[in-house]
Amino acid sequence: MSMNRGRRLLMIAPLAIVGMVLFVFLGGQLVRWLWNWLLPPLFGFSPISFWQALGVLALCRILFGGLGLHGSAGPYTRRRIIERWEDMTADERERFRQGMRGRLGFGPPPSESKGEAT
């Protein structure tokens, strides 16, 4: 049985490598094509090469893709957050919103919003 598994792996591994290379190539070409089609006429940016497009793709993955960690919280954490939110009073929810706005830079911190001078 393990001999069949070894042979299957030897046949699938090259196909997987070719598939990954093809995926990266197509992704780079797509980013390059979209960049060169949209950004020079709209914003006056210079056209980019394939390798620069791969760099942009990698940068976007790092900045917005979370390096594969975006799903680690899972449904349990979401459920727990929803339960906590539902257990809050209206006043607690408003204080939470104001605190988040202050931390994210969308308004004055909670201490300033209540008219306190520092």
N, C-alpha and C positions, 0 to 999 in steps of 0.2 A: 504494500500500500504506500509506504514512504517513497518507493522508487517512482511511482506514478506522480506523486506530489512534486518530487524533485524535477522530473521531466516537464511537468506542467509549468512549474516556476521558470525553468529555462526557456520555455516557449513564450510565456507571458512577459517576462522581464524586458526583453528587447522591444516588444510592442508597447509596453508602458513607457519606456524611455523615449521611443519615437513619438508617442502621443504627447508626452510632456514637452518635448522640443517643438513639436508642431503647435501646441497650445501657446507656448511662449512666443514663437515666431508670429503667429496670427495675431496675438494680443499686441505685440510691438508694432506690427504693420497697421493694425486698426488705430492705435493711438497716434501713430505718425500721420496716417491719412487724415484722421479727424482734426488733428492739430493744424496740419498744413492747409486743410480746406477751410477751417473756421477762423483761427486766430490771426493769421496775417491780414486777411481783408478786414476783419472786425476791429482789431486792436493794434495792428502794425507790428506784431511780433515777427521774428525771423522764422523761416521754416526750419524744421529739425530733421536730424538723421534718424535712422532706425535705432541706433544705440542710445541716442538721447531719448527717444520714445520709450525704450525699455527702462531707462532711468526714471522717467516721469511715471511710468507704470509702477515701478518698485516704490518710488516715493509716495504715490497715492496709496499703495497697499500698506505701507508703514504708517502713514498719517491717518488714514480712514478705515483700513481693514483690520486694525487691531492685532496683527500678526497671529491670527487664529484664536485669540483669547476672547473675542466678543461674545461667544455663546457660553462661556464658562459659568455664568451666574445661574442660568437655567430657569425653568418655570417655577421651582420652589421659591427662589428669591423674589421673583415677580409677585407671586401669590402672597408672600410675607409682606412685601411693601404695600400691596393693595389692602391687606388686612389692617396694617398699621394706619394707613390713610383713613380707612373707614372708621377706626376707633377714635380718631381725633375729633375734637370739637371744632366748631367753625372758627373760633378764635385761635386755636392751635394751628389750624390749617393756614390761616392768614399770616401768622407769625412765621411759619415755615416758608411760605411763598416769599415774604419780605426778606427773610434771611438768605434764601437762594438768589433772589434778585441782587442783593448786595454783594454776595460772593462772586456772582457771575458778571458783575459790572453793569447791570441793567437798572440801577437806581441807587439811591443813597443807602448806606447801611442802616439797619433797624434803629440804632441809637440816634441817628440824625433825622430819621423820618418822623419821630415822635416829638421833635422840636427841642431836643436837648442840645445845649451848646457844649462843645468840648474845648 
